[in-house]
Amino acid sequence: MKKIKCVTFDLDDTLWAVHPVVIKANDLLWEWLEREVPAYTERYSLSDLAEGSALRRSLLERYPEIAHSMTETRIRLLEEGMVSVGLTQKEAQSKAAAAFDLFLHHRHAVAPYDQVIEMLQQLKDQGLLIGALSNGNAEVAKTPLAQWFDFQFNADGVGTAKPHPLMFEKALEFASVNADEVVHVGDHPINDIRAAKEMGMHTIWVNPEGLEWAIEVEADWHAETISEIPKIVANLNR
């Protein structure tokens, strides 16, 4: 077996809990909208921006090419809503961009799970490259974990979301490694585990939030805790 040279991670619900930070970012976004565009908050609710909302479904039916991008989807929702309450297109674009910038700033105020920093440092001490592969719009370089990561690819930048193979292919190309020289760590049975295995990568499943999945998770290893990851990788290289 080839030596492991690189470990890639999903981010949301793998290295930190995403829901608390998004809830706070959304609340602060709405407070900003109430001040800056009160007509918007009078007509719409925060739930209209959420995944699965009627407005979101309508938008993506008209613009299916942006479905992979949480950033573009949210900005378009804000723009269209602002135009509908009387702003000009130019005003709506400016306000929507400002609103999203505020949201994204707070979106990066993540709190890593316990043992994540120690785990990443142990992997660096093993001489491994560390990358992030995320369908979300958080940039790991703007989080408290920035110093441990060598690269990141996300759905916005790549143009497709996992489980599409392109993000994994980009990572292999950037790191100049073969698939069997990489371990991918994630929480999602399909987007992370199945997709990475189909690429030929080794896989570790973690479930920090204790979520129940309706399908079997067919990872090479199931890590009970995040702290187990460096040992699993080290054993692969023995």
Phi and psi in degrees as GROMACS dihedral restraints (atoms count N, CA, C in turn):
[ dihedral_restraints ]
;  ai    aj    ak    al  type     phi  dphi    fc
    3     4     5     6     1   -71.4    20    10
    4     5     6     7     1   153.0    20    10
    6     7     8     9     1   -69.0    20    10
    7     8     9    10     1   139.1    20    10
    9    10    11    12     1   -74.9    20    10
   10    11    12    13     1   127.1    20    10
   12    13    14    15     1  -113.3    20    10
   13    14    15    16     1   -17.8    20    10
   15    16    17    18     1  -147.7    20    10
   16    17    18    19     1   141.7    20    10
   18    19    20    21     1  -123.0    20    10
   19    20    21    22     1   127.9    20    10
   21    22    23    24     1  -112.9    20    10
   22    23    24    25     1   148.1    20    10
   24    25    26    27     1  -126.9    20    10
   25    26    27    28     1   138.6    20    10
   27    28    29    30     1   -68.5    20    10
   28    29    30    31     1   161.9    20    10
   30    31    32    33     1  -108.5    20    10
   31    32    33    34     1   -67.7    20    10
   33    34    35    36     1   -63.0    20    10
   34    35    36    37     1   127.3    20    10
   36    37    38    39     1    64.5    20    10
   37    38    39    40     1    12.4    20    10
   39    40    41    42     1  -113.8    20    10
   40    41    42    43     1   -49.2    20    10
   42    43    44    45     1  -107.0    20    10
   43    44    45    46     1   -17.2    20    10
   45    46    47    48     1  -154.7    20    10
   46    47    48    49     1   159.6    20    10
   48    49    50    51     1   -80.2    20    10
   49    50    51    52     1   124.4    20    10
   51    52    53    54     1   -83.3    20    10
   52    53    54    55     1   -33.8    20    10
   54    55    56    57     1   -63.0    20    10
   55    56    57    58     1   -45.1    20    10
   57    58    59    60     1   -59.5    20    10
   58    59    60    61     1   -41.5    20    10
   60    61    62    63     1   -71.5    20    10
   61    62    63    64     1   -35.9    20    10
   63    64    65    66     1   -71.0    20    10
   64    65    66    67     1   -38.1    20    10
   66    67    68    69     1   -59.5    20    10
   67    68    69    70     1   -46.9    20    10
   69    70    71    72     1   -65.0    20    10
   70    71    72    73     1   -43.4    20    10
   72    73    74    75     1   -62.2    20    10
   73    74    75    76     1   -39.7    20    10
   75    76    77    78     1   -65.6    20    10
   76    77    78    79     1   -41.9    20    10
   78    79    80    81     1   -61.6    20    10
   79    80    81    82     1   -43.1    20    10
   81    82    83    84     1   -69.1    20    10
   82    83    84    85     1   -35.8    20    10
   84    85    86    87     1   -60.2    20    10
   85    86    87    88     1   -45.0    20    10
   87    88    89    90     1   -67.3    20    10
   88    89    90    91     1   -37.7    20    10
   90    91    92    93     1   -60.5    20    10
   91    92    93    94     1   -40.6    20    10
   93    94    95    96     1   -64.3    20    10
   94    95    96    97     1   -44.1    20    10
   96    97    98    99     1   -64.3    20    10
   97    98    99   100     1   -36.9    20    10
   99   100   101   102     1   -62.1    20    10
  100   101   102   103     1   -33.5    20    10
  102   103   104   105     1   -80.8    20    10
  103   104   105   106     1   -44.7    20    10
  105   106   107   108     1   -90.2    20    10
  106   107   108   109     1   -34.2    20    10
  108   109   110   111     1  -137.9    20    10
  109   110   111   112     1    67.0    20    10
  111   112   113   114     1   -58.4    20    10
  112   113   114   115     1   -30.0    20    10
  114   115   116   117     1   -62.5    20    10
  115   116   117   118     1   -31.1    20    10
  117   118   119   120     1   -66.5    20    10
  118   119   120   121     1   -47.7    20    10
  120   121   122   123     1   -74.0    20    10
  121   122   123   124     1   -18.2    20    10
  123   124   125   126     1   -73.6    20    10
  124   125   126   127     1   -33.4    20    10
  126   127   128   129     1   -91.0    20    10
  127   128   129   130     1   -37.2    20    10
  129   130   131   132     1  -112.3    20    10
  130   131   132   133     1   167.9    20    10
  132   133   134   135     1  -122.6    20    10
  133   134   135   136     1   164.4    20    10
  135   136   137   138     1   -60.0    20    10
  136   137   138   139     1   -32.2    20    10
  138   139   140   141     1   -65.0    20    10
  139   140   141   142     1   -19.6    20    10
  141   142   143   144     1   -68.0    20    10
  142   143   144   145     1   -20.1    20    10
  144   145   146   147     1   -88.5    20    10
  145   146   147   148     1   -10.6    20    10
  147   148   149   150     1   -77.8    20    10
  148   149   150   151     1   157.8    20    10
  150   151   152   153     1   -61.3    20    10
  151   152   153   154     1   133.3    20    10
  153   154   155   156     1    92.6    20    10
  154   155   156   157     1    -7.0    20    10
  156   157   158   159     1   -69.6    20    10
  157   158   159   160     1   157.5    20    10
  159   160   161   162     1   -62.3    20    10
  160   161   162   163     1   -39.9    20    10
  162   163   164   165     1   -63.5    20    10
  163   164   165   166     1   -41.1    20    10
  165   166   167   168     1   -66.7    20    10
  166   167   168   169     1   -43.2    20    10
  168   169   170   171     1   -61.5    20    10
  169   170   171   172     1   -41.9    20    10
  171   172   173   174     1   -62.1    20    10
  172   173   174   175     1   -43.9    20    10
  174   175   176   177     1   -60.6    20    10
  175   176   177   178     1   -46.6    20    10
  177   178   179   180     1   -74.1    20    10
  178   179   180   181     1   -22.0    20    10
  180   181   182   183     1   -68.0    20    10
  181   182   183   184     1   -33.7    20    10
  183   184   185   186     1   -84.3    20    10
  184   185   186   187     1   -29.7    20    10
  186   187   188   189     1  -130.7    20    10
  187   188   189   190     1    65.5    20    10
  189   190   191   192     1   -61.8    20    10
  190   191   192   193     1   -20.6    20    10
  192   193   194   195     1   -70.0    20    10
  193   194   195   196     1   -11.8    20    10
  195   196   197   198     1  -105.8    20    10
  196   197   198   199     1     7.4    20    10
  198   199   200   201     1   -60.7    20    10
  199   200   201   202     1   -28.1    20    10
  201   202   203   204     1   -74.5    20    10
  202   203   204   205     1   -17.1    20    10
  204   205   206   207     1  -105.4    20    10
  205   206   207   208     1   106.8    20    10
  207   208   209   210     1   -63.4    20    10
  208   209   210   211     1   -33.8    20    10
  210   211   212   213     1   -66.2    20    10
  211   212   213   214     1   -55.0    20    10
  213   214   215   216     1   -64.2    20    10
  214   215   216   217     1   -37.2    20    10
  216   217   218   219     1   -62.2    20    10
  217   218   219   220     1   -46.6    20    10
  219   220   221   222     1   -67.8    20    10
  220   221   222   223     1   -41.8    20    10
  222   223   224   225     1   -61.9    20    10
  223   224   225   226     1   -42.3    20    10
  225   226   227   228     1   -64.4    20    10
  226   227   228   229     1   -39.7    20    10
  228   229   230   231     1   -61.2    20    10
  229   230   231   232     1   -43.6    20    10
  231   232   233   234     1   -65.3    20    10
  232   233   234   235     1   -46.1    20    10
  234   235   236   237     1   -59.8    20    10
  235   236   237   238     1   -50.7    20    10
  237   238   239   240     1   -63.6    20    10
  238   239   240   241     1   -39.6    20    10
  240   241   242   243     1   -64.2    20    10
  241   242   243   244     1   -39.6    20    10
  243   244   245   246     1   -68.3    20    10
  244   245   246   247     1   -38.9    20    10
  246   247   248   249     1   -63.1    20    10
  247   248   249   250     1   -38.1    20    10
  249   250   251   252     1   -67.7    20    10
  250   251   252   253     1   -20.0    20    10
  252   253   254   255     1  -103.8    20    10
  253   254   255   256     1    13.1    20    10
  255   256   257   258     1   114.9    20    10
  256   257   258   259     1    -4.5    20    10
  258   259   260   261     1   -76.3    20    10
  259   260   261   262     1   150.6    20    10
  261   262   263   264     1   -71.9    20    10
  262   263   264   265     1   165.4    20    10
  264   265   266   267     1   -59.7    20    10
  265   266   267   268     1   -41.9    20    10
  267   268   269   270     1   -65.3    20    10
  268   269   270   271     1   -43.3    20    10
  270   271   272   273     1   -63.2    20    10
  271   272   273   274     1   -42.4    20    10
  273   274   275   276     1   -64.0    20    10
  274   275   276   277     1   -41.5    20    10
  276   277   278   279     1   -62.4    20    10
  277   278   279   280     1   -43.0    20    10
  279   280   281   282     1   -65.8    20    10
  280   281   282   283     1   -47.6    20    10
  282   283   284   285     1   -66.8    20    10
  283   284   285   286     1   -40.7    20    10
  285   286   287   288     1   -64.5    20    10
  286   287   288   289     1   -40.1    20    10
  288   289   290   291     1   -63.9    20    10
  289   290   291   292     1   -42.8    20    10
  291   292   293   294     1   -65.0    20    10
  292   293   294   295     1   -41.6    20    10
  294   295   296   297     1   -63.3    20    10
  295   296   297   298     1   -43.6    20    10
  297   298   299   300     1   -68.5    20    10
  298   299   300   301     1   -37.5    20    10
  300   301   302   303     1   -59.0    20    10
  301   302   303   304     1   -41.1    20    10
  303   304   305   306     1   -64.5    20    10
  304   305   306   307     1   -45.8    20    10
  306   307   308   309     1   -57.7    20    10
  307   308   309   310     1   -47.2    20    10
  309   310   311   312     1   -67.2    20    10
  310   311   312   313     1   -34.4    20    10
  312   313   314   315     1   -57.7    20    10
  313   314   315   316     1   -46.8    20    10
  315   316   317   318     1   -77.7    20    10
  316   317   318   319     1   -23.5    20    10
  318   319   320   321     1   -61.8    20    10
  319   320   321   322     1   -26.6    20    10
  321   322   323   324     1   -87.7    20    10
  322   323   324   325     1    -1.7    20    10
  324   325   326   327     1   -83.8    20    10
  325   326   327   328     1    59.0    20    10
  327   328   329   330     1   -83.9    20    10
  328   329   330   331     1   155.9    20    10
  330   331   332   333     1  -116.2    20    10
  331   332   333   334     1   103.1    20    10
  333   334   335   336     1   -57.4    20    10
  334   335   336   337     1   147.3    20    10
  336   337   338   339     1   -59.2    20    10
  337   338   339   340     1   157.4    20    10
  339   340   341   342     1   -56.0    20    10
  340   341   342   343     1   140.6    20    10
  342   343   344   345     1    79.1    20    10
  343   344   345   346     1    -3.6    20    10
  345   346   347   348     1   -65.3    20    10
  346   347   348   349     1   -47.5    20    10
  348   349   350   351     1   -62.7    20    10
  349   350   351   352     1   -44.6    20    10
  351   352   353   354     1   -61.9    20    10
  352   353   354   355     1   -39.8    20    10
  354   355   356   357     1   -63.4    20    10
  355   356   357   358     1   -46.0    20    10
  357   358   359   360     1   -63.7    20    10
  358   359   360   361     1   -40.2    20    10
  360   361   362   363     1   -64.4    20    10
  361   362   363   364     1   -38.4    20    10
  363   364   365   366     1   -63.9    20    10
  364   365   366   367     1   -38.4    20    10
  366   367   368   369     1   -66.1    20    10
  367   368   369   370     1   -40.9    20    10
  369   370   371   372     1   -62.6    20    10
  370   371   372   373     1   -38.3    20    10
  372   373   374   375     1   -65.2    20    10
  373   374   375   376     1   -22.0    20    10
  375   376   377   378     1   -82.9    20    10
  376   377   378   379     1    -1.2    20    10
  378   379   380   381     1    81.3    20    10
  379   380   381   382     1    24.1    20    10
  381   382   383   384     1   -94.5    20    10
  382   383   384   385     1   146.3    20    10
  384   385   386   387     1   -74.5    20    10
  385   386   387   388     1   144.7    20    10
  387   388   389   390     1  -126.7    20    10
  388   389   390   391     1   128.1    20    10
  390   391   392   393     1  -130.3    20    10
  391   392   393   394     1   161.0    20    10
  393   394   395   396     1  -118.0    20    10
  394   395   396   397     1   134.6    20    10
  396   397   398   399     1  -129.7    20    10
  397   398   399   400     1   107.0    20    10
  399   400   401   402     1  -133.7    20    10
  400   401   402   403     1   140.0    20    10
  402   403   404   405     1   -82.1    20    10
  403   404   405   406     1   -14.0    20    10
  405   406   407   408     1   -80.2    20    10
  406   407   408   409     1   178.6    20    10
  408   409   410   411     1  -107.4    20    10
  409   410   411   412     1    15.2    20    10
  411   412   413   414     1   -76.9    20    10
  412   413   414   415     1   135.7    20    10
  414   415   416   417     1   -99.2    20    10
  415   416   417   418     1   117.9    20    10
  417   418   419   420     1   -59.7    20    10
  418   419   420   421     1   -27.1    20    10
  420   421   422   423     1   -66.4    20    10
  421   422   423   424     1   -15.6    20    10
  423   424   425   426     1  -105.1    20    10
  424   425   426   427     1    11.3    20    10
  426   427   428   429     1  -109.6    20    10
  427   428   429   430     1   171.7    20    10
  429   430   431   432     1   -65.0    20    10
  430   431   432   433     1    -8.0    20    10
  432   433   434   435     1   -98.3    20    10
  433   434   435   436     1     7.8    20    10
  435   436   437   438     1   -52.3    20    10
  436   437   438   439     1   -44.3    20    10
  438   439   440   441     1   -67.5    20    10
  439   440   441   442     1   -16.2    20    10
  441   442   443   444     1   -94.3    20    10
  442   443   444   445     1    -6.6    20    10
  444   445   446   447     1  -104.8    20    10
  445   446   447   448     1   137.9    20    10
  447   448   449   450     1   -93.9    20    10
  448   449   450   451     1   -24.0    20    10
  450   451   452   453     1  -164.4    20    10
  451   452   453   454     1   163.8    20    10
  453   454   455   456     1  -147.7    20    10
  454   455   456   457     1   144.5    20    10
  456   457   458   459     1  -129.6    20    10
  457   458   459   460     1   138.6    20    10
  459   460   461   462     1  -134.2    20    10
  460   461   462   463     1   172.8    20    10
  462   463   464   465     1   -62.4    20    10
  463   464   465   466     1   -37.5    20    10
  465   466   467   468     1   -59.5    20    10
  466   467   468   469     1   -46.1    20    10
  468   469   470   471     1   -75.0    20    10
  469   470   471   472     1   -35.4    20    10
  471   472   473   474     1   -82.5    20    10
  472   473   474   475     1   -35.1    20    10
  474   475   476   477     1   100.4    20    10
  475   476   477   478     1    -3.5    20    10
  477   478   479   480     1  -144.4    20    10
  478   479   480   481     1   157.1    20    10
  480   481   482   483     1  -105.4    20    10
  481   482   483   484     1   153.0    20    10
  483   484   485   486     1   -58.8    20    10
  484   485   486   487     1   141.3    20    10
  486   487   488   489     1   -90.1    20    10
  487   488   489   490     1     7.6    20    10
  489   490   491   492     1   -54.1    20    10
  490   491   492   493     1   138.6    20    10
  492   493   494   495     1   -72.3    20    10
  493   494   495   496     1   -12.3    20    10
  495   496   497   498     1   -58.4    20    10
  496   497   498   499     1   -40.4    20    10
  498   499   500   501     1   -63.2    20    10
  499   500   501   502     1   -40.5    20    10
  501   502   503   504     1   -66.3    20    10
  502   503   504   505     1   -40.7    20    10
  504   505   506   507     1   -61.8    20    10
  505   506   507   508     1   -41.5    20    10
  507   508   509   510     1   -61.3    20    10
  508   509   510   511     1   -40.7    20    10
  510   511   512   513     1   -64.4    20    10
  511   512   513   514     1   -44.3    20    10
  513   514   515   516     1   -62.0    20    10
  514   515   516   517     1   -41.7    20    10
  516   517   518   519     1   -65.1    20    10
  517   518   519   520     1   -45.7    20    10
  519   520   521   522     1   -63.6    20    10
  520   521   522   523     1   -44.5    20    10
  522   523   524   525     1   -81.9    20    10
  523   524   525   526     1    -7.5    20    10
  525   526   527   528     1    55.4    20    10
  526   527   528   529     1    49.7    20    10
  528   529   530   531     1  -131.4    20    10
  529   530   531   532     1   161.1    20    10
  531   532   533   534     1   -88.2    20    10
  532   533   534   535     1   160.1    20    10
  534   535   536   537     1   -59.1    20    10
  535   536   537   538     1   -38.1    20    10
  537   538   539   540     1   -78.6    20    10
  538   539   540   541     1     5.8    20    10
  540   541   542   543     1  -104.7    20    10
  541   542   543   544     1    11.2    20    10
  543   544   545   546     1  -125.0    20    10
  544   545   546   547     1   140.7    20    10
  546   547   548   549     1  -112.3    20    10
  547   548   549   550     1   126.7    20    10
  549   550   551   552     1  -105.8    20    10
  550   551   552   553     1   134.0    20    10
  552   553   554   555     1  -117.2    20    10
  553   554   555   556     1   128.8    20    10
  555   556   557   558     1  -163.2    20    10
  556   557   558   559     1   173.7    20    10
  558   559   560   561     1  -104.2    20    10
  559   560   561   562     1   -17.7    20    10
  561   562   563   564     1   -92.9    20    10
  562   563   564   565     1   123.9    20    10
  564   565   566   567     1   -59.6    20    10
  565   566   567   568     1   -32.4    20    10
  567   568   569   570     1   -98.6    20    10
  568   569   570   571     1   -56.4    20    10
  570   571   572   573     1   -62.8    20    10
  571   572   573   574     1   -32.9    20    10
  573   574   575   576     1  -103.1    20    10
  574   575   576   577     1   -60.8    20    10
  576   577   578   579     1   -72.2    20    10
  577   578   579   580     1   -56.6    20    10
  579   580   581   582     1   -63.5    20    10
  580   581   582   583     1   -42.4    20    10
  582   583   584   585     1   -63.5    20    10
  583   584   585   586     1   -43.3    20    10
  585   586   587   588     1   -67.9    20    10
  586   587   588   589     1   -40.2    20    10
  588   589   590   591     1   -62.8    20    10
  589   590   591   592     1   -38.4    20    10
  591   592   593   594     1   -66.1    20    10
  592   593   594   595     1   -23.4    20    10
  594   595   596   597     1   -80.0    20    10
  595   596   597   598     1   -14.2    20    10
  597   598   599   600     1    96.9    20    10
  598   599   600   601     1    10.0    20    10
  600   601   602   603     1   -83.3    20    10
  601   602   603   604     1   156.9    20    10
  603   604   605   606     1   -76.5    20    10
  604   605   606   607     1   152.6    20    10
  606   607   608   609     1  -134.6    20    10
  607   608   609   610     1   141.6    20    10
  609   610   611   612     1  -126.3    20    10
  610   611   612   613     1   126.1    20    10
  612   613   614   615     1   -97.6    20    10
  613   614   615   616     1   130.1    20    10
  615   616   617   618     1  -123.6    20    10
  616   617   618   619     1   152.4    20    10
  618   619   620   621     1  -140.9    20    10
  619   620   621   622     1    64.5    20    10
  621   622   623   624     1   -60.1    20    10
  622   623   624   625     1   -29.3    20    10
  624   625   626   627     1   -87.2    20    10
  625   626   627   628     1    -2.7    20    10
  627   628   629   630     1    64.5    20    10
  628   629   630   631     1    34.9    20    10
  630   631   632   633     1   -74.7    20    10
  631   632   633   634     1   148.0    20    10
  633   634   635   636     1   -98.6    20    10
  634   635   636   637     1   131.4    20    10
  636   637   638   639     1  -112.6    20    10
  637   638   639   640     1   142.5    20    10
  639   640   641   642     1   -78.6    20    10
  640   641   642   643     1   -11.9    20    10
  642   643   644   645     1  -118.2    20    10
  643   644   645   646     1   158.9    20    10
  645   646   647   648     1   -71.8    20    10
  646   647   648   649     1   139.5    20    10
  648   649   650   651     1   -94.4    20    10
  649   650   651   652     1   112.2    20    10
  651   652   653   654     1  -100.3    20    10
  652   653   654   655     1    48.4    20    10
  654   655   656   657     1   -77.3    20    10
  655   656   657   658     1   157.9    20    10
  657   658   659   660     1   -66.8    20    10
  658   659   660   661     1   -37.3    20    10
  660   661   662   663     1  -137.2    20    10
  661   662   663   664     1   142.5    20    10
  663   664   665   666     1  -108.5    20    10
  664   665   666   667     1   113.4    20    10
  666   667   668   669     1   -88.1    20    10
  667   668   669   670     1   120.6    20    10
  669   670   671   672     1   -67.0    20    10
  670   671   672   673     1   -36.0    20    10
  672   673   674   675     1  -134.8    20    10
  673   674   675   676     1   156.9    20    10
  675   676   677   678     1   -60.9    20    10
  676   677   678   679     1   -31.2    20    10
  678   679   680   681     1   -65.4    20    10
  679   680   681   682     1   -15.6    20    10
  681   682   683   684     1   -77.1    20    10
  682   683   684   685     1   -17.6    20    10
  684   685   686   687     1   -59.7    20    10
  685   686   687   688     1   -48.1    20    10
  687   688   689   690     1   -59.0    20    10
  688   689   690   691     1   -36.4    20    10
  690   691   692   693     1   -67.5    20    10
  691   692   693   694     1   -41.3    20    10
  693   694   695   696     1   -60.2    20    10
  694   695   696   697     1   -45.6    20    10
  696   697   698   699     1   -66.1    20    10
  697   698   699   700     1   -41.9    20    10
  699   700   701   702     1   -62.8    20    10
  700   701   702   703     1   -38.8    20    10
  702   703   704   705     1   -65.7    20    10
  703   704   705   706     1   -33.1    20    10
  705   706   707   708     1   -64.1    20    10
  706   707   708   709     1   -30.1    20    10
  708   709   710   711     1   -92.8    20    10
  709   710   711   712     1     4.6    20    10
